[in-house]
Amino acid sequence: MTPASRAGLSAVLATAIASAAFLATGFVVVRGLADLKNASDVINVTGSARRSITSDLAVWTFTVRSASDSSLQSAYAQFRAAQPALDAYVKAQGFALGELRREPVSAGPETYSVIETIGGENEEVQRTRYVVSQAYRVQSGEIERVQSAVGAATSAFVEASTGGVTVASGEISYLYTKLADVRLALLKEASQDAQRRAQAIAQSAGNEVGAVKTARMGVFQITPRFETSVEDSGSYDTSSLEKDVTAVVEIDFVVR
């Protein structure tokens, strides 16, 4: 074989090898693109579930407070004078030992500001008064009895609120003690709702829903019955006896 023939053969072989390498590389690229496309074939859906609940625990607090500008002893004497009326009220309600808690009595000076005219000018002056206070906390599963106690409190508190003593009643807080179980059930129902939605969308395009790729749980909303307002950080209503609990999940499903 002449030198020229050998050079021509080498060129042909080089071209063939380059072509084979290009085809192989092209196959890998196409295959890689196909794999990437399959990996990105997902559908993102949001599922939700709602359940109505009735609170099973009522919590109510009221605070007895006595103040005196003269001395702590005077404030405490006033505070003690109000106790018979309060004790009679508590006894009449028939609270069990575990339903009523009396917080420790607090006593001490309290600084406050007043505006006084001094030398023809209004000036802010610091004053001191002496305060004795005690909080009562009622917690019971007998909600109607707590509501009745709140209704009967007005006259008792008026009787006790004499001689520098005031009794302040708070609102009833309505709670639900089995919320953990409800949350688990709602998460399951919300996930099932998301899957049904994904299937409906996928089937309309001739596809099928596969495994879950990612899942994100939203915040729970506990709102008064039939209320539609939501909070980004979740909500927990304690003002209503009847409530709705709503759970939301966001899921990415693989589509085949």
C-alpha angles and dihedrals in degrees: 000000000000122000090251092054092049091051091050092050091050091052092051092049092048091051092049093049092048091049092050091048091050092050091048091049091047090052091053092049093049091045090049092050090050091052091048091050091051091049091054095048097108135131122218117212138166122222129191140186133190133196131183118228137181117220114249100190132055123198122191131173134190129180131214114208132181124186133186131178092205108054147334089247090058092050091050093049089054090047092052091048090061095052099085092059091047093046091050091050094049092047092050091056092057096221114181120238092257094046099059125056125182112204118220115278114256122205135175148101122304125200121216137169130239133178114237133176109241120175090347093307130105110238135177111243128192116228133182129219131175119239135193118185142166132187125216120204122197118193121175143149089219093087097175090055091053090049089050091050091053090050091052093046098081098073093039092051092047089054092049094044098084134115098024095320122125129185115204120196122207128209121271113259114213115208137178116220098195096057095121091062092047092051093054092049092048093050089056092048093046091051091050089049090052091050092051091052092048091050092050092052095043095046091052087062095043096256136117131230117242134181128334112266100184135354131194126191118218127212121281119247117209106184139160112280113288094001113138102193116114136190126221091229094042129258137242113193115203098169098077131068093207116052144172122223116204128189126191130193131182116209136182112211125194111241121215 
